[in-house]
């Protein structure tokens, strides 16, 4: 059901929030600075106690499905206006500390409103980690980080069941993957065996430990980073892994003026993370975020725009410079991404410009160029720009 009039789901009055938010903030900051999942998290026995593996326990757990009733046009407009307002608030707060990177922030918000994942490729020191931590704090979500390393094992990320001699039973120590927002820094430094542990979590929102299937927290959102310029000690993501990411985007160096802005802020003492973090009071809750995820699904896409999405994806499969085109997940990414982009722009309907804005991020990491195209020095981005330019809305 839609939120009560005058109140947004998950939003609280300012005087109710102050004391509780201050008490909770220290805990959230502690979560944020966790560097890896090697220590794991011991599961509260009142909430979960892993039994010995049995045939029944290996059946996937039932997942709670809460479907939002179809909103009236008036209610939908109100909800979308609130999403747009929250987006502007988040952007404004992030811009107090983060310089540039507007496209990355927008795409993270779009992916978050679809409960999907994003891959950020770029050199170190371009604020990727800071953006992820900031969004976790401001959305009220739990946050964990995994630092990529060649010797990381699946248990370091998923967790492990340990036999407790006092309780005479197995106890689950949860890994860092059990969170709302997970930052996987330098994912291409993780060995293929451990990379594969993410596939089930990212696509099915569950993990299997010792034959026991466990549901993820909801919402669950992965931000992965990698440096495309380093090759020593790295393992390129396989195609099925890349396809699990809704978007992929390059994080580039800032321009001269933006770089000067960072220098001035640092000189003025305005780039202290601890001082900035305490100002990030949550304006959402995971429950509110799940509500808005369902609201975004009710944004309208008319047939001409749906056909435009089809034509973009088909064009990647028939282009002479592409050996492997976009999968059907690419089509789904454009549909969901277009709806979220429309919501951020305070519209209840999708226009072709919404699709154009996310097309390269949704498709470029899903294509493989032909050998001739690579020899000629073409990039995936250049080919995608050509496709977006040539494909027309019917």
C-alpha positions as a Markdown table, in Angstrom:
| # | Residue | x | y | z |
|---|---|---|---|---|
| 1 | Unk | 0.0 | 0.0 | 0.0 |
| 2 | Unk | 1.2 | 3.5 | -0.6 |
| 3 | Unk | 2.6 | 5.5 | 2.2 |
| 4 | Unk | 0.3 | 7.5 | 4.5 |
| 5 | Unk | -0.5 | 11.0 | 3.3 |
| 6 | Unk | 2.2 | 13.5 | 4.2 |
| 7 | Unk | 4.7 | 10.9 | 5.2 |
| 8 | Unk | 7.2 | 8.9 | 3.1 |
| 9 | Unk | 7.8 | 5.3 | 3.9 |
| 10 | Unk | 10.9 | 4.9 | 6.2 |
| 11 | Unk | 11.1 | 8.7 | 6.7 |
| 12 | Unk | 10.9 | 10.0 | 10.3 |
| 13 | Unk | 10.3 | 13.3 | 11.9 |
| 14 | Unk | 13.6 | 15.1 | 12.5 |
| 15 | Unk | 13.1 | 15.4 | 16.3 |
| 16 | Unk | 12.5 | 11.6 | 16.5 |
| 17 | Unk | 15.6 | 10.8 | 14.5 |
| 18 | Unk | 18.3 | 13.0 | 16.1 |
| 19 | Unk | 19.2 | 11.0 | 19.2 |
| 20 | Unk | 18.9 | 7.5 | 17.7 |
| 21 | Unk | 20.8 | 8.5 | 14.5 |
| 22 | Unk | 23.7 | 9.9 | 16.6 |
| 23 | Unk | 23.9 | 6.6 | 18.6 |
| 24 | Unk | 23.7 | 4.5 | 15.5 |
| 25 | Unk | 26.3 | 6.5 | 13.5 |
| 26 | Unk | 29.3 | 5.2 | 15.4 |
| 27 | Unk | 28.2 | 1.6 | 14.8 |
| 28 | Unk | 27.8 | 2.4 | 11.1 |
| 29 | Unk | 31.2 | 3.9 | 10.8 |
| 30 | Unk | 32.7 | 0.8 | 12.4 |
| 31 | Unk | 31.0 | -1.3 | 9.8 |
| 32 | Unk | 32.4 | 1.0 | 7.1 |
| 33 | Unk | 36.0 | 0.7 | 8.0 |
| 34 | Unk | 36.0 | -3.1 | 8.0 |
| 35 | Unk | 38.6 | -3.9 | 5.3 |
| 36 | Unk | 37.8 | -7.6 | 4.6 |
| 37 | Unk | 35.8 | -10.5 | 5.6 |
| 38 | Unk | 38.5 | -12.7 | 7.0 |
| 39 | Unk | 37.2 | -12.4 | 10.6 |
| 40 | Unk | 33.6 | -13.0 | 9.5 |
| 41 | Unk | 30.6 | -12.2 | 11.7 |
| 42 | Unk | 29.3 | -14.6 | 14.3 |
| 43 | Unk | 25.6 | -15.2 | 13.7 |
| 44 | Unk | 23.3 | -14.4 | 16.6 |
| 45 | Unk | 22.1 | -17.9 | 17.7 |
| 46 | Unk | 18.7 | -16.4 | 18.4 |
| 47 | Unk | 18.4 | -15.5 | 14.7 |
| 48 | Unk | 20.2 | -18.4 | 13.1 |
| 49 | Unk | 21.8 | -21.6 | 14.2 |
| 50 | Unk | 23.1 | -23.7 | 11.3 |
| 51 | Unk | 22.1 | -27.4 | 11.7 |
| 52 | Unk | 24.0 | -30.3 | 10.4 |
| 53 | Unk | 23.5 | -30.6 | 6.6 |
| 54 | Unk | 20.4 | -32.8 | 5.8 |
| 55 | Unk | 18.5 | -33.3 | 2.6 |
| 56 | Unk | 15.8 | -31.0 | 3.8 |
| 57 | Unk | 18.2 | -28.3 | 4.8 |
| 58 | Unk | 19.6 | -28.2 | 1.3 |
| 59 | Unk | 16.4 | -27.0 | -0.1 |
| 60 | Unk | 16.4 | -23.2 | -0.9 |
| 61 | Unk | 14.7 | -21.3 | 1.9 |
| 62 | Unk | 11.4 | -19.6 | 1.1 |
| 63 | Unk | 11.9 | -16.0 | 0.3 |
| 64 | Unk | 9.5 | -13.3 | 1.5 |
| 65 | Unk | 7.7 | -11.6 | -1.4 |
| 66 | Unk | 6.0 | -8.3 | -0.7 |
| 67 | Unk | 4.3 | -7.0 | -3.9 |
| 68 | Unk | 3.3 | -3.4 | -3.9 |
| 69 | Unk | -0.2 | -2.8 | -5.1 |
| 70 | Unk | -0.7 | -0.9 | -8.3 |
| 71 | Unk | -0.6 | 2.8 | -7.5 |
| 72 | Unk | -3.0 | 5.3 | -8.9 |
| 73 | Unk | -1.5 | 7.9 | -11.2 |
| 74 | Unk | -1.8 | 10.5 | -8.5 |
| 75 | Unk | -0.1 | 8.4 | -5.9 |
| 76 | Unk | 2.6 | 7.3 | -8.4 |
| 77 | Unk | 3.4 | 10.9 | -9.1 |
| 78 | Unk | 3.8 | 11.6 | -5.4 |
| 79 | Unk | 6.1 | 8.6 | -4.9 |
| 80 | Unk | 8.2 | 9.5 | -7.9 |
| 81 | Unk | 8.5 | 13.1 | -6.8 |
| 82 | Unk | 9.7 | 11.9 | -3.4 |
| 83 | Unk | 12.3 | 9.6 | -5.1 |
| 84 | Unk | 13.5 | 12.6 | -7.2 |
| 85 | Unk | 13.7 | 14.8 | -4.1 |
| 86 | Unk | 15.7 | 12.1 | -2.1 |
| 87 | Unk | 18.1 | 11.8 | -5.1 |
| 88 | Unk | 18.7 | 15.6 | -5.1 |
| 89 | Unk | 19.3 | 15.5 | -1.4 |
| 90 | Unk | 21.8 | 12.6 | -1.7 |
| 91 | Unk | 23.6 | 14.3 | -4.6 |
| 92 | Unk | 23.7 | 17.6 | -2.6 |
| 93 | Unk | 25.2 | 15.9 | 0.4 |
| 94 | Unk | 27.7 | 13.9 | -1.6 |
| 95 | Unk | 28.9 | 17.0 | -3.5 |
| 96 | Unk | 29.9 | 18.6 | -0.1 |
| 97 | Unk | 32.8 | 16.1 | 0.0 |
| 98 | Unk | 33.1 | 14.4 | -3.5 |
| 99 | Unk | 34.3 | 16.4 | -6.5 |
| 100 | Unk | 33.0 | 15.3 | -9.9 |
| 101 | Unk | 31.9 | 11.7 | -10.6 |
| 102 | Unk | 28.3 | 12.8 | -11.1 |
| 103 | Unk | 27.7 | 10.1 | -13.7 |
| 104 | Unk | 29.0 | 7.4 | -11.4 |
| 105 | Unk | 26.7 | 8.6 | -8.6 |
| 106 | Unk | 23.7 | 8.7 | -10.8 |
| 107 | Unk | 24.3 | 5.2 | -12.1 |
| 108 | Unk | 24.8 | 3.9 | -8.5 |
| 109 | Unk | 21.5 | 5.3 | -7.6 |
| 110 | Unk | 19.8 | 3.8 | -10.7 |
| 111 | Unk | 21.3 | 0.4 | -9.9 |
| 112 | Unk | 20.3 | 0.7 | -6.2 |
| 113 | Unk | 16.7 | 1.4 | -7.2 |
| 114 | Unk | 16.8 | -1.9 | -9.2 |
| 115 | Unk | 18.7 | -3.8 | -6.5 |
| 116 | Unk | 21.3 | -4.6 | -9.1 |
| 117 | Unk | 25.1 | -4.3 | -9.2 |
| 118 | Unk | 27.7 | -2.0 | -10.7 |
| 119 | Unk | 31.3 | -2.5 | -11.9 |
| 120 | Unk | 33.5 | 0.6 | -11.7 |
| 121 | Unk | 36.7 | 0.4 | -13.7 |
| 122 | Unk | 39.3 | 3.0 | -13.1 |
| 123 | Unk | 42.7 | 3.9 | -11.6 |
| 124 | Unk | 43.1 | 4.1 | -7.8 |
| 125 | Unk | 42.3 | 7.4 | -6.0 |
| 126 | Unk | 39.2 | 8.4 | -7.9 |
| 127 | Unk | 36.8 | 8.3 | -5.0 |
| 128 | Unk | 35.2 | 5.0 | -5.7 |
| 129 | Unk | 35.4 | 3.7 | -2.1 |
| 130 | Unk | 34.3 | 7.1 | -0.7 |
| 131 | Unk | 31.2 | 7.2 | -2.8 |
| 132 | Unk | 30.2 | 3.7 | -1.8 |
| 133 | Unk | 30.7 | 4.3 | 1.9 |
| 134 | Unk | 28.8 | 7.6 | 1.7 |
| 135 | Unk | 25.8 | 6.1 | 0.0 |
| 136 | Unk | 25.7 | 3.3 | 2.6 |
| 137 | Unk | 25.6 | 5.8 | 5.4 |
| 138 | Unk | 23.1 | 8.2 | 3.9 |
| 139 | Unk | 20.7 | 5.3 | 2.9 |
| 140 | Unk | 20.8 | 3.7 | 6.3 |
| 141 | Unk | 22.1 | 0.4 | 4.8 |
| 142 | Unk | 24.7 | -1.9 | 6.3 |
| 143 | Unk | 28.1 | -1.9 | 4.5 |
| 144 | Unk | 31.0 | -4.3 | 4.2 |
| 145 | Unk | 34.1 | -4.3 | 2.2 |
| 146 | Unk | 36.2 | -7.1 | 0.6 |
| 147 | Unk | 39.7 | -6.1 | -0.5 |
| 148 | Unk | 40.7 | -8.2 | -3.5 |
| 149 | Unk | 43.8 | -10.5 | -3.0 |
| 150 | Unk | 45.0 | -13.5 | -4.8 |
| 151 | Unk | 44.8 | -15.8 | -1.7 |
| 152 | Unk | 41.2 | -15.0 | -0.8 |
| 153 | Unk | 39.1 | -18.1 | -0.5 |
| 154 | Unk | 35.3 | -18.4 | -0.8 |
| 155 | Unk | 35.0 | -19.0 | 2.9 |
| 156 | Unk | 36.6 | -15.6 | 3.5 |
| 157 | Unk | 33.7 | -13.9 | 1.8 |
| 158 | Unk | 30.8 | -16.2 | 2.4 |
| 159 | Unk | 31.6 | -17.5 | 5.9 |
| 160 | Unk | 32.2 | -20.8 | 7.4 |
| 161 | Unk | 30.4 | -23.3 | 9.8 |
| 162 | Unk | 32.5 | -24.1 | 12.8 |
| 163 | Unk | 31.8 | -26.9 | 15.3 |
| 164 | Unk | 31.2 | -25.4 | 18.8 |
| 165 | Unk | 32.4 | -28.0 | 21.3 |
| 166 | Unk | 30.5 | -26.3 | 24.1 |
| 167 | Unk | 27.2 | -26.2 | 22.3 |
| 168 | Unk | 27.8 | -29.5 | 20.5 |
| 169 | Unk | 26.6 | -28.0 | 17.2 |
| 170 | Unk | 27.8 | -26.2 | 14.2 |
| 171 | Unk | 27.7 | -22.4 | 14.4 |
| 172 | Unk | 27.8 | -20.2 | 11.3 |
| 173 | Unk | 30.3 | -17.4 | 11.1 |
| 174 | Unk | 29.0 | -15.1 | 8.4 |
| 175 | Unk | 31.4 | -13.5 | 5.9 |
| 176 | Unk | 31.2 | -9.9 | 4.7 |
| 177 | Unk | 28.9 | -10.8 | 1.9 |
| 178 | Unk | 25.9 | -10.8 | 4.3 |
| 179 | Unk | 25.2 | -7.1 | 4.1 |
| 180 | Unk | 23.1 | -4.5 | 2.2 |
| 181 | Unk | 25.9 | -2.8 | 0.3 |
| 182 | Unk | 29.0 | -4.7 | -0.5 |
| 183 | Unk | 32.2 | -3.1 | -1.9 |
| 184 | Unk | 34.5 | -5.5 | -3.6 |
| 185 | Unk | 37.6 | -3.5 | -4.2 |
| 186 | Unk | 39.9 | -4.8 | -7.0 |
| 187 | Unk | 37.7 | -7.7 | -7.8 |
| 188 | Unk | 40.1 | -8.8 | -10.6 |
| 189 | Unk | 42.7 | -9.6 | -8.0 |
| 190 | Unk | 40.5 | -12.4 | -6.6 |
| 191 | Unk | 41.2 | -15.8 | -8.0 |
| 192 | Unk | 38.6 | -17.4 | -10.3 |
| 193 | Unk | 37.5 | -20.0 | -7.8 |
| 194 | Unk | 36.6 | -17.3 | -5.3 |
| 195 | Unk | 35.2 | -15.0 | -8.0 |
| 196 | Unk | 32.7 | -17.7 | -8.8 |
| 197 | Unk | 31.4 | -17.5 | -5.2 |
| 198 | Unk | 29.8 | -14.2 | -6.1 |
| 199 | Unk | 27.7 | -15.5 | -9.0 |
| 200 | Unk | 25.1 | -17.2 | -6.9 |
| 201 | Unk | 24.8 | -14.3 | -4.5 |
| 202 | Unk | 24.6 | -11.7 | -7.3 |
| 203 | Unk | 22.0 | -13.4 | -9.4 |
| 204 | Unk | 20.0 | -15.5 | -7.0 |
| 205 | Unk | 20.3 | -13.4 | -3.7 |
| 206 | Unk | 21.5 | -16.5 | -1.8 |
| 207 | Unk | 24.7 | -18.4 | -1.0 |
| 208 | Unk | 25.4 | -22.0 | -0.3 |
| 209 | Unk | 27.7 | -23.0 | 2.6 |
| 210 | Unk | 28.4 | -26.7 | 3.2 |
| 211 | Unk | 25.4 | -27.6 | 1.2 |
| 212 | Unk | 23.1 | -25.3 | 3.1 |
| 213 | Unk | 21.4 | -22.5 | 1.1 |
| 214 | Unk | 21.1 | -19.2 | 3.0 |
| 215 | Unk | 19.2 | -16.0 | 1.8 |
| 216 | Unk | 21.0 | -12.7 | 1.5 |
| 217 | Unk | 20.0 | -9.5 | 3.2 |
| 218 | Unk | 17.6 | -7.4 | 1.3 |
| 219 | Unk | 18.3 | -5.2 | -0.4 |
| 220 | Unk | 21.6 | -6.5 | -1.6 |
| 221 | Unk | 23.8 | -4.4 | -3.8 |
| 222 | Unk | 27.4 | -5.0 | -5.0 |
| 223 | Unk | 29.8 | -2.2 | -6.1 |
| 224 | Unk | 32.9 | -3.8 | -7.5 |
| 225 | Unk | 36.0 | -2.0 | -8.7 |
| 226 | Unk | 39.0 | -3.0 | -10.8 |
| 227 | Unk | 42.0 | -1.2 | -12.3 |
| 228 | Unk | 41.9 | -2.0 | -16.1 |
| 229 | Unk | 45.5 | -0.8 | -16.4 |
| 230 | Unk | 47.1 | -3.5 | -14.2 |
| 231 | Unk | 47.7 | -7.0 | -15.4 |
| 232 | Unk | 50.2 | -8.4 | -13.0 |
| 233 | Unk | 48.5 | -10.7 | -10.5 |
| 234 | Unk | 45.0 | -10.1 | -11.9 |
| 235 | Unk | 42.3 | -12.4 | -13.2 |
| 236 | Unk | 40.0 | -11.0 | -15.8 |
| 237 | Unk | 36.3 | -11.5 | -15.1 |
| 238 | Unk | 34.7 | -14.2 | -17.1 |
| 239 | Unk | 31.8 | -13.2 | -19.3 |
| 240 | Unk | 29.1 | -14.8 | -17.1 |
| 241 | Unk | 30.4 | -12.8 | -14.2 |
| 242 | Unk | 30.5 | -9.5 | -16.1 |
| 243 | Unk | 27.0 | -10.1 | -17.3 |
| 244 | Unk | 25.8 | -10.1 | -13.7 |
| 245 | Unk | 26.6 | -6.4 | -13.4 |
| 246 | Unk | 23.8 | -4.1 | -14.5 |
| 247 | Unk | 26.2 | -1.4 | -15.3 |
| 248 | Unk | 29.9 | -0.9 | -16.0 |
| 249 | Unk | 31.5 | 2.5 | -16.1 |
| 250 | Unk | 35.0 | 3.9 | -16.3 |
| 251 | Unk | 36.1 | 6.2 | -13.5 |
| 252 | Unk | 38.4 | 8.7 | -15.1 |
| 253 | Unk | 40.8 | 11.3 | -13.8 |
| 254 | Unk | 39.2 | 14.7 | -13.0 |
| 255 | Unk | 39.6 | 17.7 | -15.2 |
| 256 | Unk | 42.0 | 20.5 | -14.4 |
| 257 | Unk | 39.3 | 22.7 | -12.6 |
| 258 | Unk | 38.0 | 19.8 | -10.6 |
| 259 | Unk | 41.5 | 18.8 | -9.6 |
| 260 | Unk | 42.1 | 22.3 | -8.4 |
| 261 | Unk | 38.9 | 22.2 | -6.4 |
| 262 | Unk | 40.2 | 19.1 | -4.6 |
| 263 | Unk | 43.5 | 20.8 | -3.9 |
| 264 | Unk | 41.7 | 23.8 | -2.4 |
| 265 | Unk | 39.4 | 21.7 | -0.3 |
| 266 | Unk | 42.4 | 19.7 | 1.1 |
| 267 | Unk | 44.2 | 22.9 | 1.8 |
| 268 | Unk | 41.2 | 24.2 | 3.7 |
| 269 | Unk | 40.8 | 21.0 | 5.7 |
| 270 | Unk | 37.5 | 20.1 | 4.1 |
| 271 | Unk | 38.5 | 16.6 | 3.0 |
| 272 | Unk | 38.6 | 14.9 | 6.4 |
| 273 | Unk | 36.5 | 11.7 | 6.1 |
| 274 | Unk | 35.8 | 11.4 | 9.8 |
| 275 | Unk | 34.5 | 14.9 | 10.1 |
| 276 | Unk | 32.3 | 14.4 | 7.0 |
| 277 | Unk | 31.0 | 11.0 | 8.0 |
| 278 | Unk | 29.4 | 12.2 | 11.2 |
| 279 | Unk | 27.3 | 14.6 | 9.1 |
| 280 | Unk | 25.8 | 11.8 | 7.1 |
| 281 | Unk | 22.5 | 11.1 | 8.9 |
| 282 | Unk | 20.4 | 8.4 | 7.1 |
| 283 | Unk | 17.5 | 9.7 | 5.2 |
| 284 | Unk | 16.3 | 6.2 | 4.2 |
| 285 | Unk | 16.0 | 2.7 | 5.7 |
| 286 | Unk | 16.4 | -0.6 | 3.9 |
| 287 | Unk | 12.6 | -1.1 | 4.2 |
| 288 | Unk | 12.0 | 2.3 | 2.6 |
| 289 | Unk | 14.5 | 1.5 | -0.2 |
| 290 | Unk | 12.7 | -1.8 | -0.9 |
| 291 | Unk | 9.5 | 0.1 | -1.2 |
| 292 | Unk | 10.9 | 2.6 | -3.7 |
| 293 | Unk | 12.4 | -0.3 | -5.7 |
| 294 | Unk | 8.9 | -1.5 | -6.2 |
| 295 | Unk | 7.6 | 2.0 | -7.0 |
| 296 | Unk | 10.1 | 2.4 | -9.8 |
| 297 | Unk | 8.9 | -0.8 | -11.4 |
| 298 | Unk | 5.5 | 0.9 | -12.0 |
| 299 | Unk | 7.1 | 3.6 | -14.2 |
| 300 | Unk | 5.6 | 3.4 | -17.7 |
| 301 | Unk | 7.5 | 2.5 | -20.9 |
| 302 | Unk | 5.5 | 2.8 | -24.1 |
| 303 | Unk | 6.0 | 0.5 | -27.1 |
| 304 | Unk | 8.2 | 2.8 | -29.2 |
| 305 | Unk | 10.7 | 3.0 | -26.3 |
| 306 | Unk | 10.5 | -0.8 | -25.7 |
| 307 | Unk | 11.2 | -1.3 | -29.4 |
| 308 | Unk | 14.1 | 1.1 | -29.2 |
| 309 | Unk | 15.6 | -1.0 | -26.4 |
| 310 | Unk | 15.2 | -4.1 | -28.5 |
| 311 | Unk | 16.9 | -2.4 | -31.5 |
| 312 | Unk | 19.9 | -1.3 | -29.4 |
| 313 | Unk | 20.4 | -4.8 | -28.1 |
| 314 | Unk | 20.0 | -6.5 | -31.5 |
| 315 | Unk | 22.4 | -4.0 | -33.0 |
| 316 | Unk | 25.1 | -5.2 | -30.7 |
| 317 | Unk | 24.5 | -8.7 | -32.0 |
| 318 | Unk | 24.7 | -7.8 | -35.7 |
| 319 | Unk | 27.4 | -5.1 | -35.7 |
| 320 | Unk | 30.4 | -6.1 | -37.8 |
| 321 | Unk | 32.9 | -5.1 | -35.1 |
| 322 | Unk | 31.3 | -7.2 | -32.4 |
| 323 | Unk | 31.8 | -10.9 | -32.0 |
| 324 | Unk | 29.5 | -11.3 | -28.9 |
| 325 | Unk | 26.6 | -9.0 | -28.4 |
| 326 | Unk | 24.4 | -8.2 | -25.4 |
| 327 | Unk | 22.4 | -10.9 | -23.7 |
| 328 | Unk | 18.8 | -10.6 | -22.6 |
| 329 | Unk | 20.1 | -9.3 | -19.3 |
| 330 | Unk | 21.2 | -6.3 | -21.3 |
| 331 | Unk | 17.5 | -5.7 | -22.3 |
| 332 | Unk | 16.4 | -6.1 | -18.7 |
| 333 | Unk | 19.1 | -3.6 | -17.6 |
| 334 | Unk | 17.9 | -1.0 | -20.1 |
| 335 | Unk | 14.2 | -1.5 | -19.0 |
| 336 | Unk | 14.9 | -1.3 | -15.3 |
| 337 | Unk | 17.6 | 1.4 | -15.7 |
| 338 | Unk | 15.3 | 3.5 | -17.9 |
| 339 | Unk | 12.6 | 3.4 | -15.3 |
| 340 | Unk | 14.9 | 4.4 | -12.5 |
| 341 | Unk | 16.4 | 7.2 | -14.6 |
| 342 | Unk | 13.0 | 8.6 | -15.3 |
| 343 | Unk | 12.1 | 8.5 | -11.6 |
| 344 | Unk | 15.3 | 10.4 | -10.7 |
| 345 | Unk | 14.2 | 13.0 | -13.3 |
| 346 | Unk | 10.7 | 13.1 | -11.6 |
| 347 | Unk | 8.8 | 11.4 | -14.5 |
| 348 | Unk | 6.4 | 8.5 | -14.3 |
| 349 | Unk | 7.2 | 7.5 | -17.9 |
| 350 | Unk | 10.4 | 6.7 | -19.8 |
| 351 | Unk | 11.7 | 8.7 | -22.8 |
| 352 | Unk | 14.4 | 7.7 | -25.3 |
| 353 | Unk | 16.9 | 10.0 | -23.7 |
| 354 | Unk | 16.7 | 8.0 | -20.5 |
| 355 | Unk | 17.7 | 4.9 | -22.4 |
| 356 | Unk | 20.5 | 6.7 | -24.3 |
| 357 | Unk | 21.9 | 8.0 | -21.0 |
| 358 | Unk | 22.5 | 4.5 | -19.7 |
| 359 | Unk | 23.0 | 2.5 | -22.9 |
| 360 | Unk | 26.8 | 2.5 | -22.9 |
| 361 | Unk | 27.0 | 1.6 | -19.2 |
| 362 | Unk | 24.5 | -1.2 | -19.7 |
| 363 | Unk | 25.9 | -2.7 | -22.8 |
| 364 | Unk | 29.6 | -2.0 | -23.2 |
| 365 | Unk | 30.8 | -4.6 | -20.7 |
| 366 | Unk | 28.6 | -7.3 | -22.3 |
| 367 | Unk | 30.1 | -7.2 | -25.8 |
| 368 | Unk | 33.3 | -8.7 | -27.2 |
| 369 | Unk | 34.9 | -6.9 | -30.1 |
| 370 | Unk | 36.2 | -8.8 | -33.1 |
| 371 | Unk | 39.9 | -9.3 | -33.5 |
| 372 | Unk | 40.0 | -6.9 | -36.5 |
| 373 | Unk | 38.3 | -4.2 | -34.4 |
| 374 | Unk | 40.9 | -4.7 | -31.6 |
| 375 | Unk | 43.7 | -4.5 | -34.1 |
| 376 | Unk | 42.3 | -1.2 | -35.4 |
| 377 | Unk | 42.4 | 0.1 | -31.9 |
| 378 | Unk | 38.6 | 0.4 | -31.5 |
| 379 | Unk | 37.2 | 0.4 | -28.0 |
| 380 | Unk | 33.9 | -0.9 | -26.7 |
| 381 | Unk | 32.9 | 2.6 | -25.8 |
| 382 | Unk | 33.5 | 3.9 | -29.3 |
| 383 | Unk | 31.5 | 1.0 | -30.9 |
| 384 | Unk | 28.6 | 1.6 | -28.4 |
| 385 | Unk | 28.6 | 5.3 | -29.2 |
| 386 | Unk | 28.3 | 4.5 | -32.9 |
| 387 | Unk | 25.4 | 2.1 | -32.2 |
| 388 | Unk | 23.5 | 4.7 | -30.0 |
| 389 | Unk | 24.0 | 7.3 | -32.7 |
| 390 | Unk | 22.7 | 5.2 | -35.5 |
| 391 | Unk | 19.8 | 3.4 | -33.9 |
| 392 | Unk | 16.6 | 5.5 | -34.1 |
| 393 | Unk | 13.4 | 5.6 | -32.2 |
| 394 | Unk | 10.6 | 4.3 | -34.5 |
